[in-house]
Amino acid sequence: MNNPSMDRSHTSTMQFSSLVSSQIRSLLQTLSDSNSDSVFQELCQFVEYGSEGSILLLQTCLDHMNFFDKLDHMNFHGGDMHNMQPKPDFLAAIFRYLLGKPNFSTVFCEALRRLVISEGFLGEFCSALQLSVSEKIGIGLALADSESLDIRTTGQNFCMGQIEELCGNPASFHSAEQIQNTIMFLHRSEGLSKHVDPFMQMLSLMEPKERTPIILAPLLADDLCDARNLDLFYGCSENEFDAILAEMESETSMADIMRELGYGCTLNASDCKEVLSLFLPLTEVTISRILSTIARTHASLEDNQNSCSTFFSAIGSSATSDSSSLSSWNVEVLVDSIKQLAPGTNWVLVMENLDHEGFYFPNEEAFSFFMSIYAHACQDPFPLHAVCGSVWKNVDGQLSFLRYAVSAPAEVFTFAHSVRQLAYSDALNVHALAHGQANHAWLSLDVLEVLCQLAERGHVGSVRQMLEFPLKHCPEILLFGIAQINTAYNLLQCEVSSTVFPMIVGNTMGIDMILHLWRSNPKLVLRGLVDLIKTDQGNIVRILDICQELKILSSLLEQAPFFFSIRLAAFASQKEYIILEKWLNDNLSTYKDAFFEECLKFLKEIQFDVADDVSANSFQHSDALVNLYAETRTVFLKVLHANSEQNSSDKFSEELKKLHRASMHVSPRLQNVGGPVSSTSDGYVDDIDAEANSYFHQIFSGQLTIDATVQMLARFKESSEEREQSIFECMIQNLFDEYKFFPKYPEKQLKIAAVLLGSLIKHQLVTHLTLGIALRSVLDALRKPSDSKLFALGTKALEQFLDRLVEWPQYCNHILQISHLRGTHPELVAFIERALARISSGHSESNVGNSASTDPHGGSTLPSLENAEVVDSSWQLLGTRPTQPGQLLSSPFHMQQRHQGFLGDRHKGSATSISHTKPLLASLWAFFECFRKRCS
């Protein structure tokens, strides 16, 4: 008999799967180049449903694109996947997003459960999606963690195959960089970070065929290298072999016998010497093993008095001592006995032989006990090179020594005599070494060197635990020390830098530290600054200030990756620190297509950032930064056009043309950039500007009413004559450009500007991008102090299009959040609240529907897909872009910039404009100057 509850559960699951799959397919059917970012973000939300949601997402994407049929066709008939719709890079983006999740192995296997996952299949799958080596290795490691033995084996073999291919040319710097990138990719991924150590261990298994590759030398386990000397061992004589075996037995037996006899054999000197004398001569190797056993069993060893008595009787000794009173080894008796039997013992050599099987400190007490033995035996400082000179064969033993050594009190263990000390300690907060850190562990470069090497041998987890204390109490000292350590992949250096460097940059007193870091390790500083700008583009202001103060701007621009240097150069040019045109030409001449392509990416970002037409991985700029970058757009276009034929491919030239055409919709002044320079075209542009400004003269002098202006602009906008359309675009652009100068307008002209701006919105003369800019301008003005001119402009403009607010409930919410508006204009607030109430109660549903049908650019109902994107773009202009899970809040500086509006005062704005475009409404400004003189 069927279980009804199970049937209902099964039915519910089927309904869920069907519903989710249907929603995913609907989104994929609407996918286009213009909305790929928003579709991607919506699809990623299905991951929040857990493993089942992730499985359905990947499965539905693959099925919708007929991925496997096209993969088979490609294998049999050749070709590539680029003609797939949607493009394979979109599927790759979805796949990469899932790859970083902890449940990726389950998701991938379940989504492909109808297929046999083999190494060949994985290779074809990754090639079709154009996944990087790091991502391929990540897939292999994730599958190697699968519960299925077959899939686990396939994942391991696939991963090893990628590593073999990666290390095929071990002398290549590219291989080293790829391995480092793979390590950082795994470390930074939420679901793959646990695989860093297995990856490092796989690298260690790559046994070289002829010689140790330079790239793998720091990673290979020492025992693999020693295995190459087995021929020497097999070639020895039988007598030599017996001698070696006898010595091994002697060394092992001495420590084991003492442990079996227990504490009683160190009760007095005579008994102890009698035991030790059976194994003469006492070599440094033997003593090292004895001390290791003694320390490991310093407490809680079973009472072996009977064994001890039996042993002494067996060797004919008359010792009858009672050891029941001992709770540990008698260090003084043991050391004195060793000194008497082996007076020439080299205690440094004893410490150098600690690297043997069985050496391990189980706890802090064992370490302290061991150090008390050394202190009694030798008055010299502990030979640090014995522990910090290289990575041991017995890595666990070395880690146990270092774990307790770095945290030990100075009277127990100190690194003060380390040969390589941090030289800059007097300029740092050395007082941070308090709280038990007076042993100078984190000032020792020898310690940091060996910890970095251990991390890259697959023991990063253990090393991280040791670094917790310095990261909390003396992070700057840790960073300064580790900056001087260079290993194959700088894994630990990257981790520490990513944590500590932002703290130094945010510290007003950190400029000297950054200068010292730059002198000792400029790559670390560069990497830190690049990470800062990836986290928040607003940090570029602080970065430029640092560069100027330290006079490192030129050097940094030379060494930085293109995406970073281009943004920094653009910002620096606005401060007149560099000549942007010359800098661009020099780099295009040197790096050609690679630099050209990055410039195009930058232009796309600043061109369409206000429309949110950029990929999910692009930078998000503050309003002020967007405006500032946009002022360099003309220079970029001019230089790229000049270099397009000599330095770029046809593909890039075509992209530049498309970008230029798109730019004209945002700024008509760019229509002749890069085109043929002629007096005719210049005269045409001058004529358009002149006529546009003449209309503004009439508007602001009262000769032309706002109603007449609106009718004229509506006619120009829909005109079939190119000239009238250009005048319309020029007037709109000029009005927006004047926003930053509105605070200096006389009250009468300010009121006219406010009514004009609001009327443009009311009568739908601004749409798409320009609608977003206009709405943002009004909201920005409303946020200004209530006694400011901009606030007056904002309220007056808002009054003009109150009847359209019902279309944008989110915009209304933003207005209602402005606290001082409620006190100065309660009637506006009340109107907006009533409008929102009608929307939420459904009373205005029919009105909103009519509004949506007549207004193709907004509306609270669901318009067509294209129109919906426009509405979404407008709101993202206002800083309301949806926050993804895990997204960090912007820095205080970034938030401050968002509320500062447009940059610059009148003089600064004019100077900037003259550099790239004609003065904005210059004659109109002269009119205002004359007006003020007459009034005075």
N, C-alpha and C positions, 0 to 999 in steps of 0.2 A: 504493500500500500504506500502510495506516495506521501511524502511529508509536505503538508500545505505550506508551512513556513519556508521550507527550502524552495518550493516552487515559486512563492512570492519573491524571495530573494533573487532567484535566478531571473525572473521576469523583470524585476527592478533593475538588475545589472544590465540586462539586454536593452532596456529602455534608455538607460543612461548612456550606454555605448552608442546607440543609434542617434540619440539627440546630440551628443558631443561631436560625433563624426559628421553629422549633417551641418552643424554650425561651422566646423572647420572647413568643410567643402564650400560652404557659402562664402566664407571669407576668401578662400583661394580663387574662387571664380571672379571675385571683384578685383583681384590683384593686378596692379599696373605699375609702371615705373614711377608714377607720380605719388602713389599711396603705399608703396612697399613698406615704408617705415611704420606707418600706423597699423597696417595689417600684421606686420611682424610682432609688434607690441601686443596686439590683441591675441594672436596665436600663442604667444609665450605665457599668457595668463592661464591657459589650460593646464600648464604644468602644476599650478597650485592645487589641482585635483588629485595630486599624488602620482603614483606610478601608473595607475590606469589612465589618467589624463595624458601623461607623457607618452605612453604607448600608443594611444589613439591618435595623438598629434603626429608622431613620426609615421605611423602606419598609414594614416589618411593622406599625408603629404606625398609619400612614396606612391601610393595607389593613384592619387589624383594626377600625378605627373607621368604615370606609366613608366616609372623609373627603370624597373628591371627589364621590361620589354625593350626599352631603348638601349639599355646596357648590353643586352644580348645582341641587338642589331649592330651596335658599335663594335663589338668583339668580332662578329662574323663578317661585317661589310666595311669596317673602318669608319672613319669620320670622328666626330666628337659630339659632346652633349650640349653645345652652345645653342643649338636650335630648339632645345626643349622649352616648352612653355608651361609654367613659369621657368625663368632662367635657373640653371643649376646653382648659381651663387646664392639664390634665396633659400633653396633647400639646404645648402651648406651652412647658411647662417642659423637655420633652425637646428641643424644637427650639432653645430658647435655649441649652441646654447644648452642642448641636452647633455652634451659630452661633459660639461662642467658640473653636472649634478651628481650627488652621491649614488643615486639609483640607476646610473647610466647602463651598467651591465645588464640589469634586469630589463630595462626599457628596450635596449637594442635587441637582446635575444628574443624577447616576446614579440616585438614588432616584426621580426624576421623569422618567426618560429616555423613558417612553412618552407623555409629554405635551409640548405645545409651551409653552415658558416664554416668555411675553410680558409686557409691562408690565401689561396688564389682569389676567392671571392672578396676577401677583405682588401686585397691589393687593388682589384678592379673597382670596388666600391669607393675606396679612398681616392683613386685616380680620377674617377668620374666627378667627384665633388671637389677635386683639386685641394685636398687637405695637405697641410704642411707636415714635415717630418715629425715635429713635436706632437701634432694631433694624432698622427698614425701611431706613434709610440704610446700616447695616452689611451687610445682605443685598445691596443694590445694589453697594456697593464690592467685596464679596467676589466677586460674579458678574462685575464689571468686570475681574477678574483671571483670568477663565477662559481656557482655550486656544481655545475655540470663538469665532469672530468674532461669530456671531449672538447667543450668550449674553452675550458681552462688551459688545456694543452695547446689548442689552436692559438689562443691569445698569447701564451708564452712564446711559442715558435714565431708567430708574426712579429712580436716585439723584438725578439732576438735577431730576426732577419733585418729589421729596420736598423738596429744598432750596428750589425755587421756592415750594412751598406753605408751607414753614417761614418763608421771608422775605417772605411776602405782605403782612404788616403790619410793615414794618421798624422802626417807631417803638415797637412793643410790647415791653415788658420781658419778656413771656412768651417771645417769639421769641429774645431774647438768652439767656434761661435754657435754652431748649430746645437752642440751638446749643452752649452750654457743656456741657450734659449729654451731647450727642452726642459732643463731643470727648473727654470723660472716659470715656465708655462705650467708644469705640474704643481709647483709650490703655490702659485697664485690661484689655482682652480679649487673650488670648494670640494668637488668630488674626487679630485685626483691627487691632492696634496699628500695623502697617505701613501702614495706610491713612489715618493721621491727616493726613499731608502732602497726599495726593491730595484728601482732603475739603476741606482749607483752600484748595487751588487751585481746586476746583470753586466754592467760595464766591466766590473772586476773579473767576470768570467771569460771575457774576450781574450783568450790566451794568444799572445803574438806568435807568429810562425817563425820569424827569423830573429827579430830583435824587439825590444820593448818600444812600441810607438811613442813618440814624444808626447802625443796628445793624451795617451792613456797611462803614461808612466806614474803620475801622481795617484792614479786610481787603482792600479793593479795591486792585488794582495801580494805581500812579500813572499808568501809560500809558493805562489805560482812562479815567481822569478827564481826561487830556490830550486824548484823542480827541474829547471834546466841544468842543474849541476849534478843530477842523479848519476850521470855517466861517470863522473869522478868517483862517486861513492861505490858504484858497481865495479869500478876498476881497481879497488884496493885489494890487498892480499888478505888471506884468511886470518892470519895472525893480527893484522891491523883491525879487521872487523871484530874479532874477539875482544881486542883491547877497547874498542869503542863501546861494544855492548857491555863489557864489564864496568866501564866508567859510568854509562847510563844507569846501570843497575845500582851502582854505589851512590850516585846522586839521588836517585829516587828513594832508595831504601833508607838513607839517613833521615830524611824528613818524615817518611812514613813511620819509621820505628819510633822516633821521638813522639809523634802524635799518639801511637799505640801505648807507649809507656806512660804518657801523661805528665802532669806537672811535677811528679815525684822525681823525675830524672834531673830536675834543676833545684832540688831541695838544698843541696850543698855542692861546693866546688869539686870535692873528691868524686862523688857519684856522677856528676855531670861530665867531668873529664874522662871518667872510666867509660862512659857511653860513647863520647865523641872520639876517644882514642881508637875505637874499633874500626873507624873509617878514615884513618889517616892515609895520605895527607889531606888536610882540610883546604880545599881549593876555594877560590872566590865563588865559583859556580855552585859548589855544595853549600857554602854558607848562605848564599842568596836564597836557595831553596829552603834551607832551614828557617831563615828569618820569615820567609813568606808563610810557611806553615804555622810558625809561632804566632804571627800576627792574626792569621785567620782563625786560630783556635784560642785566642787570648782569654776567652771566658766561656763558661758553661760546658767545658769539656768533662766527659764522664770520669768518675773516680776509677782509675785503673791501677790501684795500689797492688792488687794481686798480680796483675800482669807485670808490673815493675819488679816485684819481689821475685817472681818466677824467672824473669829475664836475668836478674843479677845472680840468681842461683845457677842458672844454666851456663853462665860465663865464668863461674867459679869465684864470684865476688862475695865478700862478706857484708855488703851494704844491707842494712836492715832498717833504714830510715822510715819514719811514719810520715807520709805525704798528705794525710787527710786534712791537715790544717791549711793547705795551699788552695787558693781559689783561682790562681793564674800562674803563668810562668814567672820564675824569678829571673828578671832581666839582668840584674847585676851579676848573679852567678853564671848565667849563660855567656854573657859577653866576656867576663874575666876568664872563663875556661877557654873560650875560643882564642883569646889573646895569648894565653899561656901555651896552648897547643900549636897556634899558628901566629907567632909574633910578627911576621912580615906581611900580614894580611893588608891588601890594598882595598880599603873600604869604598873608595870611588868605583873600583872595578866590581865590587860586590853589588853596588846599586845599578851599575850598567848591565848586570845580568838578571835584573828583575823580570825581564821579558821572557818568561817561560810559562809553560802550561801549568795551570793551577794557581798562578798568582792572581789574587783578587781580594779587595777589601769589602766585606759585606756591609760595614757600617762605619760611622765616624769614629767610634771607639777603637775599632781595629786599626784605623789609620793613625790615630794618636798614639796607640800602643807601639806601632811600628816605628814612628818617629822618635819615641822615647828610647827605643833600642839603638837607633842610629846616633842619637845625642849622647848616649852612654859610651858608644863604641868609638865615635870620632867627633872631634871638636870643630872640624871644618864645616862650612855651610854645605847644605845638601847639593850634590851635583845636578843642577837642573837639566843639563843636556841629557841625562840618563832617561828622563821622562818626556822632555819637550824637544829633544833633538830630532826625532823622527817618529813615524807611526810604527807601533809595535806589531809583531805577529799576533800577540795576545792582546787584541784591541780592547776586549772587555776589561782586562786587568788594567790597562793604561787609563781607560775611561774612569774606572773606579778610583784610581790614584788621583787623577786630576779633579774629579768631582769633589773630593774632600779637601784637596790641597788648596783650591782657589777660595774656599770658604773658611779655611782654618784660621784661628787666631795667630797673630804674628809670633807668639812664643812657641807655638807648635810647628808652624811652617811659614816661611817667608820667601818672597820672590824679589826682595830688595837687591840681591846680588846678581840679578839677571843681566847677562851680557848686553842684551838689546833692550834698552829701556825707552819709554816714550819721552822724547826730548822736549816736548812742548808742555810738560806737566806744570811748570811754574806759571804759565799763563791761563791754566784751566782752573776749574773749581776743585782744587785738590782736597779741600775740606770734605768733598763728597766721599772721600775714602774712609770717612768715619763709619760708625756702625759695624765694626768688625772687619773693615777692609784695609786695615793698616798693613797687611802683609804684601801690598803692592802687586797683587795678582794681575790687575787690569792695566797696570803700567808696563807689564812685561810683554814685549813683542814675541818672545819665544813661546809663551803660553798661547797667544792668539794665533800664531803660525800653526802650531800643532792642532789647535781646535778647528781651524779652517780646513786643514787637511783631513781630519777625522770626519768632518761634515761631508766632505766630498767623497769619502769612502763608504757612504751609506749609513752614517751614524748621526745624521742631522738632528734627530729627535733628542738624543742624549745631550748633544752640545747645546741645544736650545734651552734645556733645563738649567745648564750652568750659567747661561747668559741672562736668565731672568733677573738676578740680583743687580748686575751692573746696568741693565736697561732701566731699572727702576730708580737706582740710587746715583749712578754716575754715567748716564748715557753719553754725554759728550766725550768723556775719557775713552769709553769703549769705541766710539766712532773714530776718534783721532788715532787710536791704536790700530784698529782694523783697517783703516784707510792706507796704512803702510804695508799691509800684507797683500800679496798678489798670488793667487793660485790659478789653476787651470780654468776654473769657471767662476771664481769669486762669489760662490753661492752665499756664504755667510756674510760677506761684505754687502751684498745686495740687500739681504734681509735687514741687517742692522741699519743700513743707510735709509731704507724706506721708512723705518720707524723713527729714527733720531733726526735725520736731516730736516724734516718739516719743523721740528721743535726749534732747531737752531735758526732757521729762516724766520720763524715767528717771534724770536727773541730780539728785542731792540738792541741788545748788547752782543748779538751773535755775529756781527759783521767781521770782527777780527778772526773769529773761528773759521768763517767761510773762506777768508783770505788764506789762512794757513792750510786749510783743506785743499784749496785750489793749487797752492804751491807744491803740496805733497802728492796729491792725486786728483788732477783736473777731471779725469773721467768720472770719478765718484761724484764730484760736484755737478758735472753736466747731467749725469743720470738722475741725481736728486732734483735738479731744476726741471728736467723733462717730466718727471713723475708729478711734480707740483702743477705743471700746466695741464697735464692730463686729468688731474683731479678737479681743477677749477681754473678755467681760462683767465679769471680775474686776477690770479696770482702773477700774471705777466707784468703787472704794474710794479709789484714788489721785486720781481726778478730784474727788471730793467733798472730800478733804483740801485740794486746790489751791484749790477754790472758797471754802472757809471761810477759808483763810489769806489769800487775796487779797480776801476780802469781795465776791465777784462772783456768789454763788449766785443771788440774785434776778434779776440782769440776765441771767445765763446761761439760767435757766429761761424767761425771757420770750422770748429770741431763738431758743432751740433748737427743732429739729423735735420733733413730739410724741413719737415713739417713744423719743427720747433723754431729753426732759424728764420724761416719765412715770416712767421707771426711776430717774432721778436724784432726782426728788421722793420716790419711794417709799423709796429708800435714805436720803435726808436726813431723812425723817420718823421713821425708826427711831433716828436720832441726835438727834431732837428739835430739828432745825434749822429745820423748818417745820411748820406744822399742815396735814397732808395733806388733811383733809376740806375746809377752807376753800379750799385751793389748787385742788382738783378742782372744787368748786362754781364758783369764779371762772372757770376755764377753760371749763367746760361752758356757763356763761352767755354767754361771749364767742364761743366757736368752735363750739358746738352739736354737730351730727352728726359733723363731722370729728374732733373730740376724743373724742367718745363711742365712735366706731369704734376709735380707737387704744387706748382703755382696754380695750375688749373683747379686742383682740389681746393686750394685755399679760396680762390675766387668763387667757386660754387658755394662754399660755406657762407661767405659773407654776403653773397648775392641773394641766396634763398633762405638764409637763417630765419628771417622774419616770416617766411612762409612755411617754415618747418619742413622744407623739402630737402632734408639731408638724412643720411643714414643713421641708424641707431647708435653707431659707434662714433659719430662725429662729436666735436666739441660743442658745448652749449655756451653761447656768449651772453654776457649782460648787455642790456640796451646800450649803455654808454660805449662799451667795447665794440659792438656792432657798428655804431655810428663812426667811431674812430677808424676802424678797419676800412669801412666803406669809403672814407676819404682817400684811401690809397688805391682804390680800384682803378682809377683812371691811369695811374702810373703803371700798374701791372698790365692792363690791357695794351697800353702803348708799347711797352717793352716787349711783350709777348708777340704782338703783331709784327714788330720790327724783326724779331728773331724767328718767326714761324717758318719761313722758307729755308733758312740756313740750318737751323738746329733741330727741327722737329719732324716727326713723321706725318703722313697725311691724316692719320687718325687724330692726332693732337690738333692739327690745324683745323680740322672740321669741328672738333669740340670747342675750339676757341671761337669759331664763327657762331656756333649755336649759343654759346655763353654771351657773346657780344649782343646778339639779337635779343636774348632774354633780358640783358641789362638795360636795353632801351626802354623796356616797359616800366622799369623802376626809376630810371633817370634818363630822360630824353637827351641830356647834355652829352651822353656817351655815344650818340649816334655816329659821330665822325671820328671817334678814337680808332686809330689803326687804319683808317681809310685813306684815300688819296687826299693830300693836302692841296687845296686850291683856294684861290681868292673867292671863287663862286660859292663854295660850300661854307667858308667862313662868313661870307657876307650873308648867306641865307640864315645861319644860326644867329648872327648878330641881329638880323631883321626880326626874327621870331622873338628874341629876348626883348628887343626894343618895343614891339607891339604889345607883348604881354605886360611889360612894365607900364606902358601908357594906360592900359586898362586899370592897373592898380592905382595909378594917379587919380583916375576918375572916380574909382571906388572910395578911396580914402579922403578925397577932397569933397565928397558928397555929390559929385556930378552924375554918378552912376549908382542907382539904388541896388540893394542886395537882391531884390526880386528880379530886376532887370539883368543883373549879373548872372543869377542862377539860370534864367532863360537863355542867355547868351552862351553860357558854358554847356548847357544841355544841347544846344544846337551845334556847337563846335564838336562836342564829343561824338555825336552821331553823323557828323558831316562826312560827305564822300571826298571832300578836298583834304589832301594831305596837310596843307598849310594850316587850316583851321584845327585839325586834330593835334598838330604840333603845338599850336598856341595853347590849346586846352591842357595838354600834358605839361607844358612849360609853366603855366599859371599854377597848376596843382603842385608841381614840384617846388616852385618858388615859395608858395605859401607854407609848405612843410619846412623848407629850409629856414624860413624866417622865425620858426617857433622859438629858437634859442634867443632871439632878439626881442621877443614880445615884451619882456619885463621893462624895456626901455621905451616902449611906445607911449605916446600921450593917451590919456584916458579915452578920448573920443575915438581915436584910431584903433585902440585896443578893443573897444566895444564892437567896432565894425568888423575887425578881424575875427572876433569870437562868433558873431552872428554868421559871418561867411563860412567859417569852419563848421559850425553846427548845421548850416543849411546844406552844405555839401553832403553830409551824412543823411540828413532828412530826405533829400530829393534823390538819393542813390547816385549821385554823381561820382562818388568814390566807391570802388568795388575791389574785391580780391585783396591784393597787397595794400593798395592805397586806403581801403576801408580799415584794415587793421592798423595802419599807421595813424589814421585820423582818430580812431577810437582810443588808441594808446595815448595819443597826445592829450586828449581830453581827460582821461583818467590820471595821467601824470600831473596835469595842471590842478586837478581836484585834490591831489595829495599834498600840494604845496601849502604853506601856512595860510591861514584864513585872511590875513591882512596883506597878502602879496597880490601883485597884478596877475600872475598866472592863475591863482585861484579864482579871481574874478572872471578871467577869460574862460576857465573851465566851466564854471556855473552857468555863464551866459550861453556858452556853446551847447551845454547839456539841455538847456531849456528849449533849444530849437528842435531837438529830435526826441523829445519825451515820448511821442506817440510810437516810436520804433523800439523803445526799450523792452517792450513785451516780447520782442523776438529774441532777446539775448538775456535770459535769466541769470546766467553765470556772470555776465557783465554787471548786472544789477547787484548781485551779491558783493562784487568787488567794490562798488560804489558805497554800499551800506556799511562796509568795513571802515570807511573813512570817518573817524570819530568826530572831528570838528565840523563836518558838514551838517550833522544833525543839529548842532547848536546855532549855526549861521543860516541854514536854509531848511528848516523843518518841513516846509511845504513840499520841497523836492523829495525829501526822504519819505514823507507820508505817501506821496504819489507812487514812488517806486515800491514801497511795501504793499500798497494796495494792488499794484500790478502783479507782484509775485504771488500774493494771496489768491488772486483770480486764476493765475496759472495753475497753482497747486490744487485748487478746489475743482478745477475743470470747467469753471464758468466761461473761460475765454477760449475754449477749445475751437469753437467755430471761427472766432476772429483770428486766432493764430493760424488756423488752416488756410483762411483766405489770404492772410498776410504772406504765408509761405508760398502760396500759389502765385502771388503777384510779385514777390521779391525773390529773385533767383540767388541772392547772395547771403541770405540769413534765414532765421526762423527757428522756432523751438520744435516744430514738427520735423518729420524725417523727409528732407528733400531728396533730390537725386544724389547719387554718390559723389559726383563732381562738386556739387554745391555744398554737400556736407563737409567735404575737405576744406572748402574755403572758410566755412564757419569755424572749423577746428583750428585752421591756421590763424584766424583772427584772435582767438582766445589765447593761443600760445604766444602771441605777441605780448600779451599782458602778463606773462610770467606764470601762467597756470598750466604749464605742460605737466601731464600726469607723472607722478613720481613712481618709478619702478621699485619693486622690493629690493631692499639693501642699498638703495641709492643714498649717498651721503648728502647732508645739508651743505649748502654753499658756505664759504667762509664769510666772516663778518664784513670783510672788504667787499666781497662780491655782492652781498645783500645791500651794502651801502651804495654801491654803484648803480644798482637797479633802481634806486629811488632818487638818484641825482638827475635823471632825465638827460637832456642833451648836454654835451660838454661845451665849455668855452664861453668867454664873454664876447662882446661885439668885436673888439680889436683882434683878439686871437682868432675868432671865427673868420673874420675878413681876411686875415693874413693867410690862413689855411686855404680858404677858397681861392685866393688869387694864385696860389701855387698850382692849382689843378683845373679850376674852372673860372668863368667870368664872375665878377662880384655879384652877389645876390641882391637884386632890387636896389642897385647902387643909387639910381636917380631917386627912388622912393625915399631912401634914407636922407638924401639931400633935402627932399621936400620936408621931412620931419624936422630937420635941423632949422630950416627957415621958419617953419611953423613955431618952434619953440622960441626963436629969437623975436618973432612978432608978438608972441604972448608975453614975453618978458619986457 
